[in-house]
């Protein structure tokens, strides 16, 4: 179901009268309508139809990925190092919190 804001944006794409039919799978949009909707909602056509390798990514995230791909190799490696370090730290912190919670539970049972 579209929110009011989404409905207003669909009106801008000149597809608002039929948007409900698409939601109920009573009608299938044309390629032209899919392109208009993708532009209005700032997503790819793949994202709208839920198909393709990049279907789960919005245009902002795709742009970020493209920007990373344009970086020189040394900068990319540094960026990936920072990402992995952050992920590792998050996982490590989570494990510490789980262990601490288990320790407190054991202490409460004694």
GUKE-279023 format. One record per residue: x, y, z of N, C-alpha, C in turn; residue in one letter. Coordinates in steps of 0.05 Angstrom, whole numbers, padded with zeros to 5 digits, always signed. Last residue first. Example, Ala and Ser with C-alpha at 12.3 -4.5 7.8 and 13.67 -1.06 7.14 Angstrom:
# GUKE-279023
+00257-00045+00142+00273-00021+00143+00258+00001+00157S +00264-00114+00156+00246-00090+00156+00264-00066+00156A 
# end
This chain:
# GUKE-279023
+00465-00371+00821+00480-00382+00844+00468-00373+00870X +00438-00343+00783+00428-00370+00790+00442-00381+00814X +00468-00298+00775+00442-00295+00787+00430-00322+00796X +00513-00319+00749+00516-00307+00776+00489-00304+00790X +00490-00333+00700+00500-00354+00718+00503-00344+00746X +00478-00280+00682+00456-00300+00686+00465-00323+00705X +00530-00260+00677+00511-00248+00696+00487-00267+00702X +00549-00293+00636+00562-00293+00663+00544-00282+00684X +00515-00279+00594+00515-00306+00604+00527-00308+00632X +00531-00225+00588+00503-00231+00596+00501-00260+00607X +00584-00233+00572+00578-00219+00597+00550-00225+00607X +00576-00259+00523+00590-00273+00544+00585-00260+00571X +00550-00218+00495+00536-00243+00499+00549-00259+00522X +00590-00179+00495+00565-00173+00509+00550-00199+00514X +00630-00205+00464+00635-00197+00492+00610-00192+00508X +00602-00209+00416+00610-00234+00430+00616-00228+00459X +00598-00155+00403+00574-00170+00407+00580-00196+00423X +00652-00142+00397+00637-00129+00418+00611-00145+00424X +00663-00173+00351+00677-00178+00376+00662-00166+00400X +00630-00148+00314+00626-00176+00320+00639-00183+00347X +00654-00097+00314+00625-00100+00320+00620-00129+00329X +00706-00109+00296+00701-00096+00322+00672-00100+00332X +00695-00128+00245+00707-00145+00265+00702-00135+00293X +00674-00081+00221+00658-00105+00224+00669-00124+00245X +00720-00049+00224+00695-00041+00238+00677-00065+00242X +00755-00078+00193+00762-00072+00221+00737-00065+00236X +00728-00076+00143+00732-00102+00157+00739-00098+00186X +00731-00021+00133+00705-00034+00135+00708-00061+00151X +00786-00012+00131+00770+00002+00151+00743-00012+00155X +00799-00045+00087+00811-00051+00113+00794-00038+00135X +00771-00018+00047+00763-00045+00054+00774-00054+00082X +00802+00029+00046+00774+00030+00053+00764+00003+00062X +00851+00008+00029+00849+00022+00055+00820+00022+00065X +00837-00011-00021+00847-00030-00001+00845-00018+00027X +00823+00038-00046+00804+00017-00043+00812-00003-00021X +00873+00063-00046+00851+00075-00030+00829+00054-00026X +00901+00029-00081+00911+00033-00053+00888+00044-00036X +00872+00034-00130+00873+00008-00115+00882+00012-00086X +00829+00092-00134+00854+00078-00140+00856+00053-00122X +00758+00089-00147+00781+00096-00131+00806+00081-00140X +00714+00070-00173+00731+00089-00188+00756+00097-00172X +00687+00038-00137+00701+00025-00159+00719+00044-00174X +00664+00078-00105+00686+00062-00094+00701+00048-00117X +00625+00096-00140+00646+00114-00132+00669+00099-00120X +00592+00050-00144+00606+00060-00168+00629+00079-00160X +00574+00049-00091+00590+00027-00101+00606+00036-00126X +00545+00097-00090+00568+00094-00072+00586+00071-00082X +00506+00084-00128+00524+00106-00133+00549+00104-00116X +00478+00044-00100+00492+00038-00126+00512+00059-00133X +00457+00075-00059+00477+00054-00053+00492+00046-00078X +00422+00107-00088+00443+00119-00072+00465+00099-00066X +00387+00071-00112+00406+00086-00129+00428+00098-00113X +00385+00009-00073+00373+00034-00084+00395+00049-00099X +00386-00061-00083+00401-00037-00078+00386-00012-00089X +00362-00107-00098+00358-00099-00070+00372-00072-00064X +00376-00116-00151+00348-00109-00145+00345-00099-00116X +00423-00131-00176+00423-00106-00160+00395-00098-00151X +00411-00177-00204+00432-00178-00184+00431-00154-00166X +00340-00187-00214+00367-00179-00222+00386-00178-00198X +00278-00161-00189+00294-00180-00204+00322-00169-00209X +00240-00125-00171+00251-00145-00153+00267-00167-00166X +00219-00083-00198+00208-00109-00205+00220-00131-00188X +00248-00041-00173+00219-00041-00173+00208-00069-00179X +00301-00056-00182+00292-00053-00155+00261-00055-00154X +00304-00052-00238+00308-00078-00225+00297-00078-00196X +00299+00003-00243+00277-00014-00252+00279-00042-00240X +00325+00035-00184+00328+00023-00210+00303+00008-00217X +00300+00097-00154+00309+00069-00152+00313+00059-00181X +00270+00144-00146+00299+00144-00145+00310+00116-00139X +00217+00149-00154+00224+00138-00128+00255+00136-00125X +00218+00172-00207+00204+00186-00185+00214+00176-00158X +00246+00132-00235+00257+00159-00233+00244+00174-00210X +00212+00088-00230+00240+00086-00221+00252+00114-00217X +00167+00108-00256+00166+00102-00228+00194+00101-00216X +00187+00111-00309+00177+00135-00295+00177+00131-00265X +00198+00057-00318+00220+00077-00319+00211+00102-00305X +00147+00035-00315+00168+00026-00297+00191+00047-00295X +00123+00061-00359+00113+00067-00332+00134+00058-00311X +00152+00037-00401+00153+00066-00397+00144+00074-00369X +00138-00017-00395+00166-00009-00391+00167+00021-00385X +00074-00019-00360+00091-00020-00384+00120-00012-00377X +00051-00059-00304+00059-00033-00317+00076-00038-00342X -00004-00101-00302+00025-00100-00303+00033-00074-00317X -00058-00112-00256-00048-00101-00281-00017-00101-00279X -00067-00134-00208-00089-00135-00227-00080-00126-00255X -00034-00133-00164-00026-00151-00187-00050-00155-00206X -00043-00093-00129-00060-00117-00127-00054-00138-00148X -00007-00055-00147-00004-00066-00121-00020-00092-00117X -00029-00043-00197-00003-00055-00196+00001-00069-00169X -00076-00019-00182-00078-00043-00198-00051-00058-00197X -00057+00027-00157-00070+00006-00141-00072-00020-00155X -00041+00058-00200-00021+00047-00182-00032+00024-00165X -00074+00085-00234-00071+00056-00238-00052+00043-00218X -00072+00139-00221-00098+00126-00223-00096+00095-00224X -00014+00152-00221-00030+00148-00197-00056+00134-00200X +00021+00163-00261+00011+00136-00260-00007+00131-00236X +00051+00210-00266+00027+00207-00282+00018+00178-00283X +00089+00222-00232+00097+00205-00254+00074+00198-00272X +00060+00251-00196+00079+00265-00212+00088+00249-00236X +00033+00209-00172+00018+00228-00188+00036+00244-00206X +00074+00187-00144+00063+00171-00166+00047+00189-00184X +00079+00225-00105+00101+00222-00124+00091+00206-00148X +00031+00217-00078+00036+00243-00090+00059+00241-00111X +00041+00165-00060+00019+00170-00078+00023+00196-00093X +00083+00175-00025+00088+00158-00048+00066+00162-00069X +00054+00205+00013+00076+00217-00001+00083+00201-00026X +00017+00166+00032+00008+00191+00019+00030+00203+00002X +00042+00101+00014+00037+00122+00033+00027+00146+00017X +00012+00044-00017+00028+00068-00019+00022+00087+00004X +00017-00024+00000+00000+00000+00000+00018+00025+00000X 
# end
